[in-house]
Amino acid sequence: MTKADIIESVYERVGFSKKESAEIVELVFDQLKETLERGDKVKISGFGNFLVRFKKARVGRNPQTGKEIEISARRVLTFRPSQVLKAALNEGRVPEGDGPSAEDDDDAPDADEDDDE
C-alpha cells in the first residue's frame, strides 16, 4: 500500500475531496514524523507502538573483504505491533508453505537492518 492508496481510501470512505484527503494524510504523517524526530514514542491503540532506539557505535566487518569497519552510532525506528494487530494478522493464518514467502516480498526487511545493539 502506498501513500496514494491511503489517500484514495480516505477519499472513498470519508467523502472529503481528494485534495482534502491528501492534506489530512499528509498532516497525520507529518505529525508522526515530528514526534519520532523528537525521540518520543508514538502509540496507536489497536495498532502498535513506534519507538526510536539508540544504537551504540560498533565494529562490523565488510563481508566481501573481511576488513573491519566502524559502524557509527545512530537512531533506529522500531515498530511493535499491538496484541490486537497480531491477532488480526493471525486469524486467517495460511498453512506453512502455502503462502507467499519473504523472498517474494519486495518490502521484506534486509538482513542488515537487524535490531542488534
N, CA and C atoms as an extended XYZ file, in Angstrom:
351
Properties=species:S:1:pos:R:3:atomname:S:1:resname:S:1:resid:I:1 pbc="F F F"
N         0.850       -1.180        0.000 N   MET     1
C         0.000        0.000        0.000 CA  MET     1
C         0.893        1.240        0.000 C   MET     1
N         0.555        2.194       -0.814 N   THR     2
C         1.317        3.427       -0.914 CA  THR     2
C         0.544        4.574       -0.277 C   THR     2
N         1.209        5.716       -0.153 N   LYS     3
C         0.536        6.888        0.390 CA  LYS     3
C        -0.657        7.264       -0.505 C   LYS     3
N        -0.482        7.133       -1.812 N   ALA     4
C        -1.573        7.430       -2.748 CA  ALA     4
C        -2.762        6.500       -2.501 C   ALA     4
N        -2.492        5.235       -2.168 N   ASP     5
C        -3.568        4.290       -1.856 CA  ASP     5
C        -4.301        4.705       -0.578 C   ASP     5
N        -3.562        5.183        0.401 N   ILE     6
C        -4.176        5.635        1.655 CA  ILE     6
C        -5.060        6.849        1.386 C   ILE     6
N        -4.552        7.792        0.598 N   ILE     7
C        -5.332        8.983        0.247 CA  ILE     7
C        -6.614        8.582       -0.479 C   ILE     7
N        -6.507        7.660       -1.413 N   GLU     8
C        -7.675        7.181       -2.159 CA  GLU     8
C        -8.691        6.530       -1.218 C   GLU     8
N        -8.205        5.748       -0.253 N   SER     9
C        -9.091        5.087        0.701 CA  SER     9
C        -9.820        6.104        1.570 C   SER     9
N        -9.102        7.131        2.036 N   VAL    10
C        -9.738        8.188        2.832 CA  VAL    10
C       -10.784        8.904        1.985 C   VAL    10
N       -10.442        9.194        0.757 N   TYR    11
C       -11.362        9.858       -0.176 CA  TYR    11
C       -12.653        9.050       -0.339 C   TYR    11
N       -12.509        7.745       -0.551 N   GLU    12
C       -13.682        6.897       -0.784 CA  GLU    12
C       -14.527        6.697        0.466 C   GLU    12
N       -13.889        6.547        1.614 N   ARG    13
C       -14.620        6.213        2.845 CA  ARG    13
C       -15.206        7.415        3.568 C   ARG    13
N       -14.486        8.546        3.558 N   VAL    14
C       -14.919        9.692        4.350 CA  VAL    14
C       -15.747       10.675        3.540 C   VAL    14
N       -15.484       10.751        2.249 N   GLY    15
C       -16.276       11.646        1.414 CA  GLY    15
C       -15.669       13.024        1.252 C   GLY    15
N       -14.464       13.258        1.767 N   PHE    16
C       -13.779       14.525        1.519 CA  PHE    16
C       -13.313       14.541        0.070 C   PHE    16
N       -12.952       15.718       -0.415 N   SER    17
C       -12.377       15.800       -1.758 CA  SER    17
C       -11.004       15.131       -1.728 C   SER    17
N       -10.475       14.827       -2.918 N   LYS    18
C        -9.148       14.198       -2.970 CA  LYS    18
C        -8.094       15.128       -2.383 C   LYS    18
N        -8.237       16.429       -2.621 N   LYS    19
C        -7.273       17.393       -2.085 CA  LYS    19
C        -7.335       17.409       -0.557 C   LYS    19
N        -8.543       17.434        0.006 N   GLU    20
C        -8.701       17.423        1.463 CA  GLU    20
C        -8.169       16.113        2.052 C   GLU    20
N        -8.443       15.007        1.377 N   SER    21
C        -7.958       13.707        1.838 CA  SER    21
C        -6.433       13.681        1.845 C   SER    21
N        -5.820       14.220        0.795 N   ALA    22
C        -4.358       14.259        0.716 CA  ALA    22
C        -3.782       15.124        1.834 C   ALA    22
N        -4.415       16.257        2.119 N   GLU    23
C        -3.945       17.143        3.191 CA  GLU    23
C        -4.035       16.462        4.549 C   GLU    23
N        -5.113       15.736        4.799 N   ILE    24
C        -5.279       15.037        6.072 CA  ILE    24
C        -4.202       13.967        6.244 C   ILE    24
N        -4.001       13.166        5.215 N   VAL    25
C        -2.983       12.109        5.283 CA  VAL    25
C        -1.604       12.728        5.492 C   VAL    25
N        -1.293       13.799        4.785 N   GLU    26
C        -0.001       14.484        4.947 CA  GLU    26
C         0.158       15.010        6.368 C   GLU    26
N        -0.901       15.598        6.925 N   LEU    27
C        -0.841       16.112        8.296 CA  LEU    27
C        -0.555       15.003        9.298 C   LEU    27
N        -1.223       13.867        9.121 N   VAL    28
C        -1.004       12.738       10.033 CA  VAL    28
C         0.441       12.259        9.952 C   VAL    28
N         0.951       12.078        8.731 N   PHE    29
C         2.334       11.615        8.580 CA  PHE    29
C         3.336       12.643        9.087 C   PHE    29
N         3.069       13.931        8.850 N   ASP    30
C         3.966       14.975        9.355 CA  ASP    30
C         4.014       14.951       10.879 C   ASP    30
N         2.854       14.772       11.512 N   GLN    31
C         2.809       14.734       12.978 CA  GLN    31
C         3.570       13.528       13.517 C   GLN    31
N         3.382       12.366       12.871 N   LEU    32
C         4.121       11.166       13.285 CA  LEU    32
C         5.627       11.396       13.158 C   LEU    32
N         6.043       11.956       12.018 N   LYS    33
C         7.461       12.183       11.770 CA  LYS    33
C         8.056       13.153       12.790 C   LYS    33
N         7.371       14.269       13.061 N   GLU    34
C         7.862       15.254       14.027 CA  GLU    34
C         8.004       14.642       15.420 C   GLU    34
N         7.033       13.849       15.812 N   THR    35
C         7.061       13.207       17.128 CA  THR    35
C         8.239       12.245       17.231 C   THR    35
N         8.454       11.444       16.199 N   LEU    36
C         9.559       10.483       16.202 CA  LEU    36
C        10.911       11.178       16.121 C   LEU    36
N        11.004       12.279       15.384 N   GLU    37
C        12.257       13.032       15.309 CA  GLU    37
C        12.667       13.557       16.673 C   GLU    37
N        11.692       13.909       17.509 N   ARG    38
C        11.990       14.366       18.874 CA  ARG    38
C        12.428       13.207       19.768 C   ARG    38
N        12.242       11.994       19.302 N   GLY    39
C        12.598       10.823       20.100 CA  GLY    39
C        11.460       10.314       20.953 C   GLY    39
N        10.268       10.871       20.760 N   ASP    40
C         9.104       10.435       21.528 CA  ASP    40
C         8.499        9.186       20.909 C   ASP    40
N         7.776        8.436       21.728 N   LYS    41
C         7.105        7.218       21.293 CA  LYS    41
C         5.747        7.577       20.705 C   LYS    41
N         5.344        6.866       19.645 N   VAL    42
C         4.010        7.033       19.064 CA  VAL    42
C         3.252        5.742       19.342 C   VAL    42
N         2.162        5.868       20.090 N   LYS    43
C         1.356        4.704       20.456 CA  LYS    43
C        -0.019        4.851       19.826 C   LYS    43
N        -0.361        3.907       18.950 N   ILE    44
C        -1.661        3.919       18.289 CA  ILE    44
C        -2.432        2.701       18.792 C   ILE    44
N        -3.438        2.968       19.604 N   SER    45
C        -4.212        1.909       20.229 CA  SER    45
C        -4.788        0.970       19.178 C   SER    45
N        -4.631       -0.334       19.398 N   GLY    46
C        -5.145       -1.334       18.481 CA  GLY    46
C        -4.258       -1.563       17.268 C   GLY    46
N        -3.163       -0.806       17.159 N   PHE    47
C        -2.252       -0.946       16.017 CA  PHE    47
C        -0.849       -1.290       16.490 C   PHE    47
N        -0.230       -0.412       17.295 N   GLY    48
C         1.103       -0.709       17.803 CA  GLY    48
C         1.848        0.536       18.223 C   GLY    48
N         3.127        0.346       18.549 N   ASN    49
C         3.989        1.422       19.028 CA  ASN    49
C         5.178        1.607       18.094 C   ASN    49
N         5.463        2.858       17.779 N   PHE    50
C         6.669        3.218       17.050 CA  PHE    50
C         7.637        3.791       18.078 C   PHE    50
N         8.847        3.257       18.139 N   LEU    51
C         9.835        3.692       19.115 CA  LEU    51
C        11.138        4.053       18.417 C   LEU    51
N        11.798        5.098       18.915 N   VAL    52
C        13.124        5.439       18.425 CA  VAL    52
C        14.115        4.880       19.435 C   VAL    52
N        15.031        4.041       18.949 N   ARG    53
C        16.056        3.448       19.811 CA  ARG    53
C        17.407        3.992       19.412 C   ARG    53
N        18.307        4.043       20.360 N   PHE    54
C        19.668        4.489       20.107 CA  PHE    54
C        20.574        3.269       20.037 C   PHE    54
N        21.360        3.186       18.995 N   LYS    55
C        22.315        2.095       18.845 CA  LYS    55
C        23.713        2.673       19.004 C   LYS    55
N        24.516        2.006       19.808 N   LYS    56
C        25.891        2.451       20.031 CA  LYS    56
C        26.743        2.154       18.806 C   LYS    56
N        27.842        2.878       18.707 N   ALA    57
C        28.805        2.589       17.649 CA  ALA    57
C        29.368        1.192       17.905 C   ALA    57
N        29.693        0.485       16.825 N   ARG    58
C        30.239       -0.860       16.987 CA  ARG    58
C        31.130       -1.175       15.796 C   ARG    58
N        31.903       -2.222       15.963 N   VAL    59
C        32.782       -2.661       14.889 CA  VAL    59
C        32.055       -3.727       14.089 C   VAL    59
N        32.032       -3.534       12.768 N   GLY    60
C        31.427       -4.506       11.872 CA  GLY    60
C        32.485       -5.043       10.938 C   GLY    60
N        32.067       -5.830        9.991 N   ARG    61
C        33.009       -6.433        9.059 CA  ARG    61
C        32.422       -6.376        7.650 C   ARG    61
N        33.253       -5.922        6.699 N   ASN    62
C        32.850       -5.927        5.302 CA  ASN    62
C        32.805       -7.380        4.852 C   ASN    62
N        31.640       -7.891        4.437 N   PRO    63
C        31.540       -9.311        4.084 CA  PRO    63
C        32.351       -9.694        2.842 C   PRO    63
N        32.633       -8.740        1.971 N   GLN    64
C        33.404       -9.061        0.765 CA  GLN    64
C        34.898       -9.159        1.042 C   GLN    64
N        35.397       -8.221        1.876 N   THR    65
C        36.845       -8.185        2.108 CA  THR    65
C        37.245       -8.743        3.463 C   THR    65
N        36.305       -8.790        4.392 N   GLY    66
C        36.624       -9.245        5.743 CA  GLY    66
C        37.243       -8.140        6.587 C   GLY    66
N        37.427       -6.954        6.008 N   LYS    67
C        38.046       -5.835        6.715 CA  LYS    67
C        37.084       -5.267        7.759 C   LYS    67
N        37.621       -4.953        8.943 N   GLU    68
C        36.804       -4.379        9.995 CA  GLU    68
C        36.509       -2.919        9.676 C   GLU    68
N        35.268       -2.510        9.940 N   ILE    69
C        34.866       -1.118        9.757 CA  ILE    69
C        34.071       -0.695       10.980 C   ILE    69
N        34.085        0.608       11.272 N   GLU    70
C        33.299        1.099       12.395 CA  GLU    70
C        31.923        1.510       11.893 C   GLU    70
N        30.902        1.008       12.550 N   ILE    71
C        29.524        1.378       12.250 CA  ILE    71
C        29.159        2.451       13.271 C   ILE    71
N        28.823        3.624       12.791 N   SER    72
C        28.593        4.766       13.672 CA  SER    72
C        27.329        4.594       14.511 C   SER    72
N        27.295        5.334       15.621 N   ALA    73
C        26.111        5.351       16.477 CA  ALA    73
C        24.978        5.994       15.685 C   ALA    73
N        23.771        5.525       15.925 N   ARG    74
C        22.638        6.068       15.186 CA  ARG    74
C        21.337        5.778       15.913 C   ARG    74
N        20.306        6.458       15.455 N   ARG    75
C        18.967        6.192       15.966 CA  ARG    75
C        18.254        5.320       14.943 C   ARG    75
N        17.482        4.360       15.425 N   VAL    76
C        16.727        3.478       14.543 CA  VAL    76
C        15.274        3.471       14.984 C   VAL    76
N        14.397        3.288       14.032 N   LEU    77
C        12.968        3.239       14.307 CA  LEU    77
C        12.539        1.788       14.396 C   LEU    77
N        11.812        1.463       15.444 N   THR    78
C        11.278        0.111       15.576 CA  THR    78
C         9.761        0.200       15.717 C   THR    78
N         9.099       -0.859       15.311 N   PHE    79
C         7.648       -0.947       15.435 CA  PHE    79
C         7.308       -2.210       16.184 C   PHE    79
N         6.469       -2.085       17.174 N   ARG    80
C         5.985       -3.249       17.916 CA  ARG    80
C         4.471       -3.308       17.767 C   ARG    80
N         3.980       -4.324       17.086 N   PRO    81
C         2.536       -4.407       16.870 CA  PRO    81
C         1.787       -4.700       18.168 C   PRO    81
N         0.554       -4.202       18.253 N   SER    82
C        -0.277       -4.477       19.426 CA  SER    82
C        -0.778       -5.912       19.365 C   SER    82
N        -1.290       -6.390       20.469 N   GLN    83
C        -1.865       -7.733       20.513 CA  GLN    83
C        -3.067       -7.825       19.578 C   GLN    83
N        -3.827       -6.733       19.448 N   VAL    84
C        -4.987       -6.707       18.565 CA  VAL    84
C        -4.538       -6.912       17.115 C   VAL    84
N        -3.488       -6.214       16.694 N   LEU    85
C        -2.978       -6.361       15.332 CA  LEU    85
C        -2.405       -7.751       15.110 C   LEU    85
N        -1.664       -8.258       16.090 N   LYS    86
C        -1.114       -9.613       15.957 CA  LYS    86
C        -2.232      -10.637       15.783 C   LYS    86
N        -3.293      -10.498       16.572 N   ALA    87
C        -4.419      -11.433       16.480 CA  ALA    87
C        -5.090      -11.325       15.116 C   ALA    87
N        -5.268      -10.094       14.620 N   ALA    88
C        -5.911       -9.902       13.323 CA  ALA    88
C        -5.066      -10.512       12.206 C   ALA    88
N        -3.760      -10.385       12.301 N   LEU    89
C        -2.874      -10.941       11.276 CA  LEU    89
C        -2.896      -12.463       11.261 C   LEU    89
N        -3.135      -13.049       12.420 N   ASN    90
C        -3.080      -14.497       12.519 CA  ASN    90
C        -4.449      -15.178       12.437 C   ASN    90
N        -5.543      -14.416       12.294 N   GLU    91
C        -6.876      -15.012       12.186 CA  GLU    91
C        -6.991      -15.896       10.956 C   GLU    91
N        -6.644      -15.377        9.814 N   GLY    92
C        -6.747      -16.130        8.571 CA  GLY    92
C        -5.421      -16.759        8.215 C   GLY    92
N        -4.775      -17.329        9.186 N   ARG    93
C        -3.427      -17.877        9.026 CA  ARG    93
C        -3.351      -18.898        7.894 C   ARG    93
N        -2.347      -18.735        7.037 N   VAL    94
C        -2.116      -19.634        5.908 CA  VAL    94
C        -1.180      -20.743        6.366 C   VAL    94
N        -1.517      -22.000        6.077 N   PRO    95
C        -0.620      -23.090        6.466 CA  PRO    95
C         0.764      -22.884        5.860 C   PRO    95
N         1.782      -23.294        6.614 N   GLU    96
C         3.170      -23.102        6.193 CA  GLU    96
C         3.412      -23.705        4.818 C   GLU    96
N         4.103      -22.943        3.960 N   GLY    97
C         4.424      -23.427        2.631 CA  GLY    97
C         3.377      -23.091        1.584 C   GLY    97
N         2.175      -22.638        2.000 N   ASP    98
C         1.116      -22.339        1.043 CA  ASP    98
C         1.018      -20.859        0.704 C   ASP    98
N         1.656      -19.987        1.489 N   GLY    99
C         1.549      -18.557        1.258 CA  GLY    99
C         2.796      -18.005        0.608 C   GLY    99
N         2.786      -16.686        0.355 N   PRO   100
C         3.974      -16.062       -0.233 CA  PRO   100
C         5.114      -16.062        0.775 C   PRO   100
N         6.309      -16.257        0.287 N   SER   101
C         7.466      -16.270        1.181 CA  SER   101
C         8.043      -14.876        1.272 C   SER   101
N         8.924      -14.650        2.250 N   ALA   102
C         9.589      -13.363        2.415 CA  ALA   102
C        10.425      -13.041        1.187 C   ALA   102
N        10.885      -14.077        0.468 N   GLU   103
C        11.685      -13.853       -0.733 CA  GLU   103
C        10.853      -13.192       -1.821 C   GLU   103
N         9.541      -13.449       -1.826 N   ASP   104
C         8.652      -12.882       -2.833 CA  ASP   104
C         8.240      -11.455       -2.499 C   ASP   104
N         8.468      -11.024       -1.267 N   ASP   105
C         8.003       -9.731       -0.785 CA  ASP   105
C         9.045       -8.650       -1.048 C   ASP   105
N         8.681       -7.662       -1.869 N   ASP   106
C         9.591       -6.561       -2.152 CA  ASP   106
C         9.843       -5.700       -0.933 C   ASP   106
N         8.926       -5.713        0.048 N   ASP   107
C         9.062       -4.887        1.235 CA  ASP   107
C         9.675       -5.635        2.412 C   ASP   107
N        10.184       -6.837        2.187 N   ALA   108
C        10.790       -7.602        3.270 CA  ALA   108
C        12.039       -6.882        3.749 C   ALA   108
N        12.272       -6.841        5.084 N   PRO   109
C        13.453       -6.140        5.589 CA  PRO   109
C        14.742       -6.819        5.137 C   PRO   109
N        15.744       -5.993        4.886 N   ASP   110
C        17.045       -6.520        4.502 CA  ASP   110
C        17.744       -7.099        5.717 C   ASP   110
N        18.665       -8.015        5.491 N   ALA   111
C        19.372       -8.679        6.585 CA  ALA   111
C        20.190       -7.701        7.402 C   ALA   111
N        20.630       -6.584        6.795 N   ASP   112
C        21.478       -5.651        7.534 CA  ASP   112
C        20.664       -4.653        8.365 C   ASP   112
N        19.349       -4.814        8.443 N   GLU   113
C        18.510       -3.939        9.235 CA  GLU   113
C        18.059       -4.625       10.517 C   GLU   113
N        18.992       -5.275       11.209 N   ASP   114
C        18.622       -6.014       12.413 CA  ASP   114
C        18.564       -5.082       13.620 C   ASP   114
N        18.097       -5.612       14.741 N   ASP   115
C        17.930       -4.824       15.959 CA  ASP   115
C        19.062       -5.033       16.954 C   ASP   115
N        20.189       -5.600       16.529 N   ASP   116
C        21.303       -5.801       17.449 CA  ASP   116
C        21.835       -4.468       17.935 C   ASP   116
N        22.333       -4.468       19.175 N   GLU   117
C        22.910       -3.244       19.707 CA  GLU   117
C        24.401       -3.340       19.777 C   GLU   117
